Amino acid sequence: MVTLSFTPNLLRHVQVSTVQLEGGNVHEVLERYFQINPQVRSYVLDDQGAVRKHVAIFLNQEMIRDRIRLSDAVSENDDIFIAQALSGG
């Protein structure tokens, strides 16, 4: 199973928790999570299903390559971490 976790600052907007899910790629894992917690979808994905510009998704501590289709393959015991990118000065 893949471990999916979120940055704690997302808790200001929506309830999230670390879970273990099955899936063959990032898209499948996220879709399973959105079935459990549909409110999170709009914070992570835009209207076309791509990763929002202010969101970063890491697979085993490396940013995913495919931010549009989320096709990066996952294996058992992988970790997906979702963070909000911060900007400003």
PyMOL commands that set and color helices and strands:
alter all, ss='L'
color gray80, all
select helices_A, chain A and resi 8-12+26-36+38-44
alter helices_A, ss='H'
color red, helices_A
select strands_A, chain A and resi 2-6+19-21+55-59+62-63+79-84
alter strands_A, ss='S'
color yellow, strands_A
deselect
rebuild
show_as cartoon
